[in-house]
Each structure stands twice: as C-alpha cells, then as structure tokens.
C-alpha cells in the first residue's frame, strides 16, 4: 500500500498494487519484464492514466490490429497478499498518457485507475491496517 511513498518518497500515500495482467480489447499489453507495472487507485481520477511507454505500446498495437477503439474494454488484474486475484474492468475509460519526466524516479510503469474501474463496487478502506477491499 505504501510502496511508492516509502520507496520513492512520493508526496502522498496511495493504494497501489503490482499489475499481473493488463488487457485492452482482448490483447495483453506487454511491458518490459525488468520494469514492474504499478497500479494506483485514485478516486479523484475519472478514467485512467498510463505511463508513456504503455500508451505508445498500446497505440502501436491498435494500429497494427486496425482496431476502431484504442481503449475499448480494459482489464487490469493484480494479486492480493493472500494470493487472490483482483480484476477491475472498464469500458472506454477516458485515458491519458503520463509524462515520463514526472515518473522518471520510478523504476516501473504506472497505471492510475479512477472511478470508471470502481463503478458498481463497494470499496472499504481500513486506514489503520492499510488495506483496501472491493465487493459487489
């Protein structure tokens, strides 16, 4: 939960996880194996923001596949500490690219997920334990 704050001295504490899967329109988005992809959950964001590398990879993939929608059906998965998989999805989330200069100190890709991925879910936050729980 506090990984980005503790490790990289981020200015705020966000709930974060390492993405285990990032799929758009049925196509997995590959990132560099040496660079983990961090998912930041931000209820102040309406859609999604992604690192420039991920955005550019997705753009190239969509052009190659002649897809009509760049960010149609988006699925992001990550593992809990207990080993369970959490899967969040959104249809056509408003998506922007994050500036690499802003993220240069992070040793990985960043995906900021907003309300489009939390719609229809009850979110419970335990500040004391630093835990976040989703339920339908």
C-alpha positions in Angstrom: 0.0 0.0 0.0 2.7 2.5 0.9 5.3 1.2 -1.5 5.6 4.3 -3.7 5.6 6.6 -0.7 8.2 4.6 1.3 10.4 3.6 -1.6 10.3 6.6 -3.8 9.3 9.4 -1.4 6.0 10.1 -3.3 4.3 13.1 -1.9 1.1 11.3 -1.0 0.2 7.7 0.1 -1.9 5.9 -2.5 -3.2 2.4 -2.5 -1.1 0.6 -5.0 -0.5 -2.9 -6.4 1.7 -4.6 -9.0 -0.3 -5.4 -12.1 -0.3 -9.1 -13.0 -2.3 -8.5 -16.2 -3.2 -5.5 -18.4 -5.5 -6.4 -21.3 -7.2 -4.0 -23.8 -9.8 -5.2 -26.3 -8.7 -8.8 -25.6 -5.0 -8.0 -26.3 -2.4 -8.2 -23.5 -0.2 -5.1 -23.2 3.3 -6.2 -22.7 5.7 -4.1 -20.6 9.4 -4.5 -20.0 10.0 -7.6 -17.8 12.5 -5.6 -15.8 10.0 -2.8 -15.1 7.0 -3.8 -12.9 3.7 -2.1 -13.7 2.2 -0.4 -10.6 -1.5 0.3 -10.4 -2.5 3.3 -8.3 -6.2 3.5 -7.3 -7.3 7.2 -7.3 -10.9 8.1 -6.8 -10.1 11.6 -7.9 -9.5 10.3 -11.4 -12.4 9.6 -13.7 -10.8 7.2 -16.2 -7.2 6.0 -16.5 -3.7 7.5 -16.9 -0.9 5.3 -18.1 2.9 5.6 -18.5 4.0 6.9 -21.9 5.6 3.6 -22.7 2.4 1.7 -22.1 0.4 4.3 -24.0 2.7 4.2 -27.0 2.8 0.3 -27.0 -1.0 0.2 -26.9 -1.2 2.8 -29.8 1.1 0.8 -32.0 -0.7 -2.5 -31.2 -4.1 -0.9 -32.0 -2.9 0.4 -35.3 -1.3 -2.9 -36.2 -4.6 -4.7 -35.4 -6.7 -2.0 -37.2 -8.8 -1.6 -34.0 -11.6 1.0 -34.0 -11.2 1.8 -30.3 -7.9 2.5 -28.7 -9.2 1.9 -25.1 -12.4 -0.1 -25.6 -12.6 -2.9 -22.9 -9.8 -2.6 -20.4 -9.0 -5.3 -17.8 -6.3 -4.9 -15.1 -5.6 -7.7 -12.6 -3.3 -7.8 -9.5 -2.6 -10.2 -6.7 -3.6 -9.7 -3.1 -1.2 -10.6 -0.2 -3.4 -13.7 0.3 -2.7 -14.7 -3.3 -6.2 -14.0 -4.6 -6.6 -12.2 -7.9 -8.5 -8.9 -8.1 -9.8 -8.0 -11.6 -11.0 -4.5 -12.4 -12.6 -3.6 -15.7 -13.9 -0.6 -17.5 -15.5 0.1 -20.9 -13.9 3.0 -22.9 -12.3 4.8 -19.9 -11.1 8.3 -20.7 -7.4 7.6 -20.9 -4.4 10.0 -20.9 -0.6 9.4 -21.0 1.5 10.3 -18.0 4.6 12.3 -18.7 7.8 10.3 -18.3 9.7 13.2 -16.8 7.2 13.2 -13.9 7.7 9.4 -13.5 11.5 9.3 -14.1 12.3 8.3 -10.5 10.0 5.3 -10.5 11.6 2.1 -11.8 8.4 0.8 -13.5 5.3 1.7 -15.4 2.4 3.4 -13.7 -1.3 3.0 -14.4 -3.7 5.3 -12.4 -7.1 3.8 -12.2 -10.1 6.0 -11.5 -13.8 5.8 -10.9 -14.5 4.1 -14.3 -12.9 0.9 -12.8 -14.6 1.2 -9.4 -18.1 1.8 -10.7 -20.6 -0.7 -9.2 -18.1 -1.9 -6.5 -18.3 -1.2 -2.8 -14.9 0.0 -1.6 -13.9 -0.4 2.0 -10.7 1.2 3.3 -9.0 0.2 6.6 -6.6 3.1 7.2 -5.2 1.5 10.3 -4.3 -1.8 8.6 -3.6 -0.1 5.2 -6.0 -2.4 3.4 -8.4 -1.8 0.6 -11.3 -4.2 -0.2 -13.7 -4.4 -3.1 -17.1 -6.1 -3.1 -20.1 -6.1 -5.4 
